[in-house]
Amino acid sequence: MLVGSAGSADDIALVRNLASTCIARPSCLVLLTVACETDFQNQGAHQLAKTYDPEGQRTIGVLTKPDRIPSGEEDGWLRYIRNQSEPLTHGWFSNRLGTYKLVERLSDLLSDKIRERLPGIQEELQDLLGTTDAQLEKLPKPPSSDALSEVLHLISTFCKGLSQLLEGAPEKDGLLQSIRPVHEAFHEAIRSTEPDFRPYERQFAERNPGEHKYIYPPFLASEESAPYKPKDNSHAIFIDEVMDRARQAITRELPHHYPFVITQQYIGDFVAQWKKPYETLFREIQRVLIKHIKKFVSDQFSQYPNLMHRVHTIVGEYISSSSDATLDQLQLFLALEKRPKTLSEPYYSDYREKFISHYKSCRPKADQPRETFASKLQSYMDPQSDMSKYMNRVLNGLTDIGLPGMTPNDLAKLLPADPHDTAIDIMAASGHISKALEKALRAGLGIGSPDVHARCKEYIQEPRQIADRREELMKRRERLETARRQLSEAWI
């Protein structure tokens, strides 16, 4: 190593930095050249070597220009040759005596250093190969030479994955998990359209609203997570109002018969309120669905931007057309719901009987208008009350005469005829996408067209920066493999 004092400061700094970078490595041998014509301590090369190899274990000293030693200073320089001053592990040499010994010594030292460092170098090469392989694995796989087969495979994989997405996954932000709050809001909205029938006359409710409030049907408690209660009395429909509407509709009916159109009108009025909730539900589900499918498309086709953009367009158009058809079906279903017809007759009959019993139990007795059978039933829950004793006695008696399984609410059916029974009857009465998308994708991507191969080749053309990065890593890996192979041969 030689750092002269001549030349510009920038040149000296540049040489010093380059030399420092090399000799700082523990595996580097330092060849220190010192000119005998200049004072030893003033030469920068010696100071630099001392900084990075203070014990002199890696440094080999070479004295140059011994013929220019000033007269009288020969003994001082001889102490270096004898390794007495500034002793070095590998000693000092003089080019005046020839370079054969120096070259031979350097060759031996270099061979020893290589043997010492070879296992470490092999480990470093192995680590670099591992890092390079890991970087290659992070890159998308190279495009297939068979573009059509590649596109068909991608479409098939996408549609299978989409089926799993729509089926649902146990993830916090999954599709079905994201839709659940929307369903719950829809349920509440539909529940709020329930007719608020009150089995009391309006005049009594206005005089004493506390005694004629809404009573939740107890048989619904097991079917709902929380009891429903109207916000206020603004939508209450009282029994005398139902009765008046029934009387006004009479045309040529027999006595005690009322037109069915009244029931139909009430049902139609309530079902008509479902339009806004179901449209809100549809739009919200559509929004969540589009969000998840867009992300899924981007994840599946991120390697091929051309194909990804095209699939985004096709899927968007498919969802739009399907949405229009779905809305048409929903409107048809809503229209059908306005017609009071059911194929679940056992369920309808069961609920009708339950509501009749509930409304009758809430009706006031003729001699005590403000005290109802339902209010007395509430005291039945207290085992020490008289009502509890009477009720148990009645239920046991019904069992003895062959009517087992009766409940307190069933006893409301035994109440005497009510002039508003007709109104009570009316009140009780009122109360596979992935396959299709795969077909659309095939058509939209032009699968089956004469230029399908050219199209598919364009679809799977990956971004230039990815291709360049893969080529760079492959070349680096090839160089590392060559170096490892050569080192292995040298080791043998």
MARPADO-5733 format. One record per residue (C-alpha): residue in three letters; z, x, y. Coordinates in Angstrom, 2 decimals, padded with zeros to 5 digits. Example, Ala and Ser with C-alpha at 12.3 -4.5 7.8 and 13.67 -1.06 7.14 Angstrom:
2
 code      pz      px      py
  ALA  007.80  012.30 -004.50
  SER  007.14  013.67 -001.06
This chain:
492
 code      pz      px      py
  MET  000.00  000.00  000.00
  LEU -000.96  001.40  003.37
  VAL -000.06  000.04  006.75
  GLY -001.31  002.24  009.55
  SER -000.07  002.35  013.08
  ALA -003.52  002.50  014.61
  GLY -005.47 -000.59  015.49
  SER -004.59 -003.78  017.31
  ALA -001.27 -005.58  016.95
  ASP -003.02 -008.60  015.42
  ASP -004.61 -006.46  012.72
  ILE -001.32 -004.77  011.89
  ALA  000.45 -008.15  011.66
  LEU -002.30 -009.54  009.44
  VAL -002.14 -006.60  007.02
  ARG  001.66 -006.73  007.00
  ASN  001.67 -010.48  006.14
  LEU -000.88 -010.06  003.36
  ALA  001.06 -007.15  001.87
  SER  004.38 -008.99  002.15
  THR  002.95 -012.02  000.31
  CYS  001.93 -009.85 -002.63
  ILE  004.89 -007.51 -003.01
  ALA  007.42 -010.31 -002.63
  ARG  006.57 -011.43 -006.18
  PRO  008.87 -009.78 -008.79
  SER  005.90 -009.26 -011.11
  CYS  004.02 -007.13 -008.56
  LEU  003.85 -003.29 -008.74
  VAL  004.07 -001.67 -005.29
  LEU  001.86  001.39 -004.69
  LEU  003.40  003.05 -001.64
  THR  001.21  005.64  000.12
  VAL  002.81  007.91  002.66
  ALA  000.87  010.41  004.85
  CYS  002.55  013.80  005.00
  GLU  001.24  014.47  008.51
  THR  003.62  011.85  010.02
  ASP  007.40  011.58  009.94
  PHE  008.44  009.74  006.78
  GLN  011.00  007.43  008.40
  ASN  008.56  006.23  011.03
  GLN  005.99  004.89  008.56
  GLY  005.97  001.10  008.26
  ALA  004.80  001.05  004.65
  HIS  008.03  002.64  003.47
  GLN  010.14  000.13  005.42
  LEU  008.17 -002.81  004.04
  ALA  008.46 -001.61  000.44
  LYS  012.19 -001.04  000.92
  THR  012.58 -004.63  002.14
  TYR  011.15 -006.24 -001.01
  ASP  012.11 -003.53 -003.56
  PRO  015.33 -002.01 -002.26
  GLU  016.21 -000.36 -005.62
  GLY  012.75  001.16 -006.02
  GLN  012.26 -000.33 -009.50
  ARG  008.72 -001.58 -008.89
  THR  007.49  001.04 -006.40
  ILE  005.30  004.06 -007.21
  GLY  005.17  006.61 -004.36
  VAL  002.01  008.58 -003.44
  LEU  002.01  011.41 -000.88
  THR -001.34  011.91  000.86
  LYS -002.66  014.71  003.09
  PRO -000.13  017.33  001.93
  ASP -002.35  020.04  003.49
  ARG -001.37  018.71  006.93
  ILE  002.37  019.17  006.51
  PRO  003.67  020.85  009.68
  SER  004.84  024.42  009.21
  GLY  008.50  024.66  008.24
  GLU  008.76  021.09  006.81
  GLU  007.50  021.87  003.27
  ASP  010.96  021.75  001.68
  GLY  011.61  018.25  002.97
  TRP  008.44  016.86  001.40
  LEU  009.07  018.72 -001.85
  ARG  012.29  016.71 -002.24
  TYR  010.15  013.56 -002.50
  ILE  007.92  015.09 -005.19
  ARG  011.07  016.05 -007.10
  ASN  012.33  012.44 -006.61
  GLN  015.42  013.70 -004.81
  SER  014.82  011.92 -001.49
  GLU  014.18  008.18 -001.62
  PRO  014.28  008.25 -005.43
  LEU  012.03  005.76 -007.24
  THR  012.28  004.59 -010.84
  HIS  008.68  005.61 -011.48
  GLY  008.77  008.72 -009.22
  TRP  006.44  010.20 -006.59
  PHE  002.92  011.58 -006.97
  SER  000.66  013.72 -004.79
  ASN -003.09  013.27 -004.62
  ARG -003.36  017.00 -004.00
  LEU -002.50  017.54 -007.69
  GLY -005.20  015.08 -008.77
  THR -005.10  011.40 -009.60
  TYR -005.29  011.66 -013.40
  LYS -001.52  011.57 -013.88
  LEU -001.20  008.77 -011.33
  VAL -003.87  006.62 -012.97
  GLU -002.36  007.21 -016.41
  ARG  001.10  006.27 -015.14
  LEU -000.17  003.17 -013.37
  SER -002.04  002.09 -016.51
  ASP  001.11  002.41 -018.60
  LEU  003.21  000.53 -016.05
  LEU  000.62 -002.22 -015.71
  SER  000.41 -002.63 -019.49
  ASP  004.20 -002.86 -019.71
  LYS  004.28 -005.40 -016.88
  ILE  001.61 -007.52 -018.51
  ARG  003.46 -007.53 -021.84
  GLU  006.62 -008.45 -020.01
  ARG  005.02 -011.25 -017.99
  LEU  002.60 -012.60 -020.57
  PRO  004.97 -015.20 -022.14
  GLY  005.94 -016.42 -018.68
  ILE  002.31 -016.64 -017.61
  GLN  001.47 -018.64 -020.71
  GLU  004.31 -021.06 -019.91
  GLU  003.07 -021.38 -016.33
  LEU -000.44 -022.07 -017.57
  GLN  000.91 -024.71 -019.97
  ASP  002.83 -026.37 -017.13
  LEU -000.27 -026.34 -014.93
  LEU -002.32 -027.87 -017.76
  GLY  000.31 -030.57 -018.20
  THR  000.32 -031.35 -014.49
  THR -003.48 -031.48 -014.43
  ASP -003.59 -033.79 -017.46
  ALA -001.00 -036.09 -015.84
  GLN -003.12 -036.28 -012.68
  LEU -006.19 -037.09 -014.76
  GLU -004.32 -039.86 -016.58
  LYS -003.41 -041.46 -013.26
  LEU -007.08 -041.77 -012.41
  PRO -009.08 -044.69 -013.82
  LYS -011.09 -043.88 -016.90
  PRO -014.72 -042.88 -016.24
  PRO -017.25 -045.71 -016.18
  SER -018.88 -046.47 -019.50
  SER -022.47 -045.45 -020.08
  ASP -023.06 -049.00 -021.38
  ALA -022.53 -050.95 -018.16
  LEU -023.18 -054.40 -019.67
  SER -020.63 -053.95 -022.46
  GLU -018.12 -052.62 -019.95
  VAL -018.50 -055.65 -017.67
  LEU -018.25 -058.09 -020.60
  HIS -015.12 -056.32 -021.82
  LEU -013.58 -056.47 -018.35
  ILE -014.32 -060.20 -018.05
  SER -012.83 -060.93 -021.47
  THR -009.70 -058.88 -020.73
  PHE -009.33 -060.55 -017.35
  CYS -009.56 -064.07 -018.77
  LYS -007.03 -063.33 -021.53
  GLY -004.65 -061.88 -018.98
  LEU -005.20 -064.88 -016.72
  SER -004.27 -067.23 -019.58
  GLN -000.98 -065.35 -019.99
  LEU -000.41 -065.50 -016.23
  LEU -000.90 -069.28 -016.19
  GLU  001.23 -069.69 -019.32
  GLY  004.13 -068.04 -017.52
  ALA  006.14 -064.86 -017.85
  PRO  009.89 -064.18 -017.64
  GLU  009.61 -062.53 -014.23
  LYS  011.47 -063.29 -011.02
  ASP  008.28 -063.62 -008.97
  GLY  006.11 -065.07 -011.76
  LEU  003.64 -067.89 -011.18
  LEU  005.76 -070.68 -012.67
  GLN  008.90 -069.33 -011.01
  SER  007.12 -069.44 -007.65
  ILE  005.96 -073.01 -008.26
  ARG  009.37 -074.34 -009.37
  PRO  010.77 -074.82 -005.82
  VAL  007.62 -076.74 -004.94
  HIS  008.14 -079.03 -007.94
  GLU  011.75 -079.64 -006.94
  ALA  010.71 -080.55 -003.40
  PHE  008.10 -082.93 -004.82
  HIS  010.70 -084.56 -007.06
  GLU  012.97 -085.14 -004.07
  ALA  010.09 -086.54 -002.02
  ILE  009.08 -089.00 -004.75
  ARG  012.71 -089.92 -005.37
  SER  013.08 -090.80 -001.69
  THR  010.35 -093.46 -002.04
  GLU  012.47 -095.38 -004.56
  PRO  012.94 -098.98 -003.39
  ASP  016.39 -099.45 -001.86
  PHE  017.10 -102.86 -003.36
  ARG  020.50 -104.35 -002.49
  PRO  021.74 -107.30 -004.60
  TYR  023.43 -108.80 -001.53
  GLU  022.31 -111.16  001.18
  ARG  021.61 -109.45  004.49
  GLN  024.11 -111.58  006.41
  PHE  026.98 -110.42  004.23
  ALA  025.84 -106.78  004.46
  GLU  025.70 -106.99  008.28
  ARG  029.18 -108.53  008.47
  ASN  030.80 -106.03  006.16
  PRO  028.50 -103.04  005.44
  GLY  031.26 -101.08  003.70
  GLU  031.55 -103.69  000.94
  HIS  027.80 -104.13  000.54
  LYS  026.59 -100.54  000.40
  TYR  024.15 -098.94 -002.01
  ILE  025.55 -098.51 -005.52
  TYR  024.01 -095.81 -007.68
  PRO  022.92 -097.08 -011.14
  PRO  025.34 -095.28 -013.51
  PHE  022.87 -095.12 -016.41
  LEU  020.68 -092.75 -014.36
  ALA  023.41 -090.10 -014.08
  SER  022.42 -088.47 -017.39
  GLU  018.78 -088.23 -016.30
  GLU  019.17 -086.60 -012.89
  SER  020.77 -083.37 -011.73
  ALA  022.30 -085.09 -008.69
  PRO  022.80 -088.80 -007.88
  TYR  020.30 -090.17 -005.40
  LYS  021.57 -091.91 -002.29
  PRO  019.53 -093.32  000.61
  LYS  020.08 -091.57  003.94
  ASP  020.82 -094.86  005.70
  ASN  020.24 -098.63  005.46
  SER  017.00 -098.65  007.44
  HIS  014.86 -099.19  004.32
  ALA  017.24 -101.52  002.49
  ILE  015.64 -104.60  000.89
  PHE  018.19 -107.39  000.41
  ILE  018.07 -109.94 -002.35
  ASP  017.54 -112.94 -000.05
  GLU  014.49 -111.19  001.48
  VAL  012.98 -110.72 -001.99
  MET  013.69 -114.36 -002.79
  ASP  012.08 -115.60  000.45
  ARG  008.97 -113.53 -000.25
  ALA  008.76 -114.96 -003.77
  ARG  009.05 -118.57 -002.53
  GLN  006.36 -118.01  000.09
  ALA  003.92 -116.84 -002.58
  ILE  004.22 -120.00 -004.71
  THR  000.93 -121.88 -005.10
  ARG  000.49 -124.00 -008.28
  GLU  003.26 -122.52 -010.44
  LEU  005.64 -124.59 -012.54
  PRO  009.25 -124.91 -011.40
  HIS  011.26 -121.64 -011.70
  HIS  008.05 -119.64 -012.01
  TYR  006.93 -117.22 -009.33
  PRO  003.61 -115.43 -008.82
  PHE  003.38 -111.99 -010.42
  VAL  001.60 -110.81 -007.29
  ILE  005.01 -110.30 -005.61
  THR  005.97 -107.65 -008.17
  GLN  002.52 -106.12 -007.80
  GLN  002.84 -105.99 -004.01
  TYR  006.23 -104.31 -004.12
  ILE  004.99 -101.71 -006.62
  GLY  001.86 -101.12 -004.53
  ASP  003.92 -100.61 -001.37
  PHE  006.14 -098.01 -003.03
  VAL  003.37 -096.16 -004.85
  ALA  001.36 -095.92 -001.62
  GLN  004.12 -093.64 -000.28
  TRP  003.35 -091.08 -003.01
  LYS  000.11 -089.96 -001.35
  LYS  001.69 -087.50  001.10
  PRO  004.10 -085.92 -001.45
  TYR  001.41 -085.37 -004.09
  GLU -001.00 -083.91 -001.52
  THR  001.74 -081.56 -000.30
  LEU  002.51 -080.60 -003.90
  PHE -001.15 -079.94 -004.61
  ARG -001.69 -077.77 -001.50
  GLU  001.46 -075.72 -002.14
  ILE  000.59 -075.12 -005.79
  GLN -002.94 -074.22 -004.76
  ARG -001.58 -071.70 -002.22
  VAL  000.76 -070.07 -004.78
  LEU -001.95 -070.05 -007.44
  ILE -004.52 -068.40 -005.16
  LYS -001.98 -065.76 -004.10
  HIS -001.16 -064.80 -007.70
  ILE -004.76 -064.90 -008.92
  LYS -005.98 -062.75 -006.01
  LYS -003.38 -060.12 -006.84
  PHE -004.29 -060.33 -010.53
  VAL -008.01 -059.86 -009.76
  SER -007.26 -056.85 -007.56
  ASP -005.08 -055.28 -010.26
  GLN -007.64 -055.86 -013.02
  PHE -010.76 -054.68 -011.17
  SER -009.32 -052.11 -008.73
  GLN -011.36 -049.33 -010.36
  TYR -014.65 -051.00 -009.45
  PRO -014.60 -052.33 -005.83
  ASN -018.10 -053.84 -006.09
  LEU -017.14 -055.85 -009.15
  MET -013.73 -056.73 -007.69
  HIS -015.24 -058.20 -004.50
  ARG -017.76 -060.19 -006.50
  VAL -015.08 -061.58 -008.85
  HIS -012.92 -062.50 -005.84
  THR -015.82 -064.53 -004.45
  ILE -016.58 -066.27 -007.76
  VAL -012.93 -067.10 -008.46
  GLY -012.46 -068.41 -004.91
  GLU -015.50 -070.67 -005.22
  TYR -014.34 -071.87 -008.65
  ILE -010.85 -072.73 -007.40
  SER -012.34 -074.53 -004.39
  SER -014.66 -076.68 -006.51
  SER -011.91 -077.34 -009.06
  SER -009.54 -078.33 -006.26
  ASP -011.92 -081.00 -005.02
  ALA -012.26 -082.43 -008.53
  THR -008.47 -082.33 -009.02
  LEU -007.86 -084.21 -005.77
  ASP -010.33 -086.88 -006.86
  GLN -008.44 -087.27 -010.15
  LEU -005.10 -087.48 -008.37
  GLN -006.42 -090.23 -006.11
  LEU -007.67 -092.08 -009.19
  PHE -004.27 -091.78 -010.86
  LEU -002.56 -093.03 -007.71
  ALA -004.85 -096.04 -007.60
  LEU -004.06 -096.79 -011.25
  GLU -000.32 -096.54 -010.60
  LYS -000.59 -099.34 -008.04
  ARG -001.49 -101.69 -010.88
  PRO  001.74 -102.68 -012.72
  LYS  000.64 -101.92 -016.26
  THR  002.37 -099.73 -018.84
  LEU  001.78 -098.68 -022.44
  SER  005.42 -097.62 -022.79
  GLU  006.72 -101.13 -023.26
  PRO  009.96 -100.16 -025.09
  TYR  010.95 -097.83 -022.23
  TYR  010.04 -100.43 -019.63
  SER  012.02 -103.16 -021.39
  ASP  015.02 -100.89 -021.79
  TYR  015.09 -099.91 -018.11
  ARG  014.44 -103.49 -017.01
  GLU  017.48 -104.72 -018.94
  LYS  019.60 -101.90 -017.53
  PHE  018.58 -102.66 -013.95
  ILE  019.14 -106.40 -014.43
  SER  022.66 -105.67 -015.71
  HIS  023.27 -103.28 -012.82
  TYR  022.10 -105.71 -010.13
  LYS  024.01 -108.63 -011.67
  SER  027.18 -106.60 -011.89
  CYS  026.89 -105.90 -008.16
  ARG  026.46 -109.58 -007.25
  PRO  029.52 -111.23 -005.60
  LYS  031.23 -114.14 -007.37
  ALA  030.88 -117.55 -005.70
  ASP  034.60 -117.88 -004.94
  GLN  035.12 -114.24 -003.97
  PRO  031.93 -113.06 -002.21
  ARG  033.24 -109.60 -001.41
  GLU  034.65 -108.74 -004.83
  THR  032.00 -107.83 -007.39
  PHE  032.02 -107.21 -011.10
  ALA  030.85 -103.63 -010.41
  SER  033.91 -102.90 -008.25
  LYS  036.17 -104.12 -011.02
  LEU  034.38 -101.90 -013.50
  GLN  035.45 -098.90 -011.44
  SER  039.10 -099.65 -012.22
  TYR  038.20 -099.68 -015.93
  MET  038.19 -095.86 -015.83
  ASP  041.99 -095.98 -015.24
  PRO  043.56 -096.45 -018.71
  GLN  046.73 -097.89 -017.11
  SER  044.90 -100.65 -015.21
  ASP  044.81 -104.28 -016.27
  MET  041.00 -104.16 -016.18
  SER  041.03 -101.38 -018.79
  LYS  043.27 -103.45 -021.10
  TYR  041.14 -106.60 -020.68
  MET  037.91 -104.69 -021.17
  ASN  039.06 -103.00 -024.38
  ARG  040.21 -106.35 -025.70
  VAL  036.81 -107.94 -024.96
  LEU  034.80 -105.05 -026.43
  ASN  036.93 -105.04 -029.60
  GLY  036.44 -108.79 -029.93
  LEU  032.66 -108.43 -029.62
  THR  032.76 -105.81 -032.36
  ASP  034.73 -108.17 -034.59
  ILE  032.12 -110.92 -034.24
  GLY  029.29 -108.56 -035.12
  LEU  028.23 -107.14 -031.73
  PRO  029.23 -103.47 -031.92
  GLY  028.18 -100.77 -029.46
  MET  028.56 -102.93 -026.36
  THR  029.44 -101.21 -023.06
  PRO  031.17 -102.58 -019.97
  ASN  027.85 -102.66 -018.10
  ASP  026.38 -104.88 -020.86
  LEU  028.92 -107.57 -019.99
  ALA  027.11 -108.17 -016.72
  LYS  024.48 -110.02 -018.74
  LEU  027.12 -112.66 -019.51
  LEU  027.59 -113.56 -015.84
  PRO  026.55 -117.15 -015.03
  ALA  023.13 -117.92 -013.64
  ASP  022.55 -116.70 -010.13
  PRO  020.25 -118.52 -007.70
  HIS  018.75 -115.11 -006.96
  ASP  017.98 -114.20 -010.59
  THR  014.27 -114.36 -009.85
  ALA  014.68 -111.76 -007.11
  ILE  016.72 -109.61 -009.51
  ASP  013.88 -109.76 -012.07
  ILE  011.36 -108.66 -009.42
  MET  013.65 -105.85 -008.25
  ALA  014.17 -104.63 -011.83
  ALA  010.43 -104.67 -012.54
  SER  009.65 -102.63 -009.45
  GLY  012.05 -100.26 -009.80
  HIS -007.63 -075.20 -020.15
  ILE -008.77 -073.18 -016.95
  SER -009.44 -069.59 -018.36
  LYS -012.33 -070.69 -020.60
  ALA -014.06 -072.52 -017.79
  LEU -013.49 -069.60 -015.43
  GLU -014.96 -067.13 -017.93
  LYS -018.10 -069.25 -018.05
  ALA -018.22 -069.32 -014.24
  LEU -017.77 -065.54 -014.08
  ARG -020.62 -064.91 -016.49
  ALA -022.90 -067.13 -014.47
  GLY -021.80 -065.74 -011.11
  LEU -022.21 -062.11 -012.22
  GLY -025.70 -062.79 -013.51
  ILE -024.91 -062.09 -017.16
  GLY -028.09 -063.08 -019.00
  SER -030.44 -062.47 -016.08
  PRO -033.43 -060.08 -016.50
  ASP -031.82 -057.44 -014.25
  VAL -028.37 -057.70 -015.84
  HIS -028.20 -053.97 -016.71
  ALA -028.95 -052.88 -013.15
  ARG -026.42 -055.37 -011.81
  CYS -023.69 -054.23 -014.19
  LYS -024.39 -050.58 -013.40
  GLU -023.87 -051.37 -009.74
  TYR -020.72 -053.40 -010.49
  ILE -018.97 -050.51 -012.29
  GLN -019.93 -047.84 -009.79
  GLU -016.59 -046.29 -008.87
  PRO -015.66 -044.95 -005.39
  ARG -017.00 -041.48 -004.61
  GLN -013.57 -040.03 -003.84
  ILE -012.30 -040.93 -007.32
  ALA -015.34 -039.38 -009.00
  ASP -014.95 -036.21 -006.90
  ARG -011.26 -035.98 -007.69
  ARG -011.90 -036.37 -011.42
  GLU -014.58 -033.65 -011.32
  GLU -012.23 -031.32 -009.44
  LEU -009.43 -031.84 -011.97
  MET -011.77 -031.40 -014.93
  LYS -013.03 -028.06 -013.56
  ARG -009.47 -026.93 -012.92
  ARG -008.52 -027.85 -016.46
  GLU -011.49 -025.93 -017.82
  ARG -010.45 -022.82 -015.89
  LEU -006.86 -023.08 -017.09
  GLU -007.99 -023.53 -020.70
  THR -010.20 -020.43 -020.41
  ALA -007.32 -018.42 -018.97
  ARG -004.95 -019.56 -021.69
  ARG -007.45 -018.69 -024.40
  GLN -008.06 -015.23 -022.96
  LEU -004.33 -014.58 -022.65
  SER -003.82 -015.64 -026.24
  GLU -006.53 -013.20 -027.36
  ALA -005.00 -010.41 -025.27
  TRP -001.57 -011.14 -026.76
  ILE -002.94 -010.87 -030.27
